[in-house]
Amino acid sequence: MTSTPTIGVLALQGDVREHAGALERAGARAVPVRRRSELAAVDGLVLPGGESTTIDKLLRIFELDEPLRTLVAGGLPVYGSCAGMILLADHIEAGIEGQRTLGGMDVVVRRNAFGRQVDSFEADLDVAGISDQPGGAPVRTVFIRAPWIEQAGPGVEVLARIPARATDGSPVRVGAGKIVAARQGRLLATSFHPEITGDARVHALFVRMVAAG
Ligand SMILES: NC(=O)CC[C@H](N)C(=O)O
């Protein structure tokens, strides 16, 4: 691999441009991926936020679902944010009838876990591998109709949980203790959207995972 990895952003639906921008800020070359042939040219792939039910349907229509399952099983580094986290989960709760995931991560994900669109929120979170680095600060996170990880298998490394108290000291009412960032081998998933905050540290972590091969 050259020193600048090429990372695809699945461009069927969702906030593709924001992820591409964050990847470029983190030192990668970002390319949109819509076709099977484009998958062959990437060193890693981002599954963006959006609507997992729609992305699932489009993956099947564009016949990308099986090739992607094969690539994930073969060790392609993949980062899924929000809807992308749902797509990486082996099991889904509160999906719509017939909704499928690509899978790869040994987790049970709960879709729309924090409530409805109006329950979207921001928080400063400690994320392992980022905020615990020398000089690291908590990560500003944005949750938009987000999922959480309900259960994680033994091979899954938990990187962040919702704290019991908000930054202002008030108790967190929904989701305290729930897993919102995790890693399993070359797969990375966050419930939140780091691509829209201007902080590229989560993307930089993924770029390092891709560069490590
Ligand atoms: N911001 C998001 O990606 C929301 C995810 C969406 N609620 C879903 O189920 O796919």
The ligand as an SDF file (V2000), in Angstrom:
LIG
                    3D

 10  9  0  0  0  0  0  0  0  0999 V2000
  -28.1740    9.1740   11.7110 N   0  0  0  0  0  0  0  0  0  0  0  0
  -28.3860    7.9450   11.3320 C   0  0  0  0  0  0  0  0  0  0  0  0
  -27.6030    7.3200   10.6120 O   0  0  0  0  0  0  0  0  0  0  0  0
  -29.7020    7.3830   11.7660 C   0  0  0  0  0  0  0  0  0  0  0  0
  -29.8350    5.8880   11.5830 C   0  0  0  0  0  0  0  0  0  0  0  0
  -31.2720    5.5330   11.3200 C   0  0  0  0  0  0  0  0  0  0  0  0
  -32.1310    5.7940   12.4610 N   0  0  0  0  0  0  0  0  0  0  0  0
  -31.3590    4.0790   10.8830 C   0  0  0  0  0  0  0  0  0  0  0  0
  -32.0570    3.3000   11.4470 O   0  0  0  0  0  0  0  0  0  0  0  0
  -30.7050    3.7270    9.9530 O   0  0  0  0  0  0  0  0  0  0  0  0
  1  2  1  0
  2  3  2  0
  2  4  1  0
  4  5  1  0
  5  6  1  0
  6  7  1  0
  6  8  1  0
  8  9  2  0
  8 10  1  0
M  END
$$$$
